[in-house]
Amino acid sequence: MSDDFEDVLHAVGPRLRALRRHRGLTLAEVAGTTGVSESTLSRLESGQRRAGLELLLPLARAYRVPLDDLVGAPRSGDPRVHLTPIHRHGMTFVPLSRRPGGMQAYKMIIPSSDHPPEPDHQTHDGHEWLYVLHGHLRLVLGEHDLVLPAGEAAEFDTSLPHWLGSADGKAVELLILFGQQGERAHLRARAARD
C-alpha cells in the first residue's frame, strides 16, 4: 500500500477519538448507539485496529457526519457557483453560462436612478430574448418605446437599434438569453404525429 493510504488509515483513530470527546460521549454510549463493542471502539481510536466500512458506517451515522469526515477525505470542491459580475453602461451583467460561442445567459440589473439616462441606441449582431423578473423595463426598439412589467418577455434581432433602461427610475432585474450568431432563444414544439 502507498504511504498516503497508510497515513489516512492511521489518522482515522485519533479523528474518531476527537469526535467522540467533542460530542461528550463515552465509549459505552457510542457502543450502545452503534452496536460496535467498547473494546473494538477503543482499539479503533488507539490505532490498534484498522477501520473498515462495517465499522465506519455506523459511526458516521451515530456522529451524524459524512463518511468523508471520518477518514479525512479531501474536499471535492465548492459546489456553489461563483459568478463574476460585469459592469457596463451603469448596469450589472451576471453571466449565468460559461459556454464560449452559442447562446449566453445573463442576469441583468439596472440600478435605480433619480435621473434615468436618455436612450442611447445600440446595434450589434445577434438575437436577444429577455424576461423581466422585477421592476418595469423600458425597451426602446427601433421606433417602438415599450414598458414591460415583471413577468413579461420580449425577443428581438439586436441589429435593430435598441436600448434597455428603467421605465420609472426604480431598479429592474431581468434575465437575458443572447445568441451572438442570431440564434433564437426558443423553439416552438410541434405536436407528435400518431
Salt bridges, closest charged atoms under 4 A:
GLU6 OE1 - HIS10 NE2 3.64
GLU6 OE2 - ARG50 NH2 3.23
GLU45 OE1 - ARG17 NE 3.74
GLU45 OE2 - ARG20 NE 2.66
ASP69 OD1 - ARG75 NH1 3.35
ASP78 OD2 - ARG80 NH2 2.67
ASP78 OD2 - HIS82 NE2 3.21
ASP145 OD2 - ARG138 NH2 2.67
GLU155 OE2 - HIS127 NE2 3.38
GLU155 OE1 - ARG184 NH2 3.58
GLU155 OE1 - HIS186 ND1 3.24
ASP168 OD2 - HIS136 ND1 3.59
GLU173 OE1 - LYS107 NZ 3.07
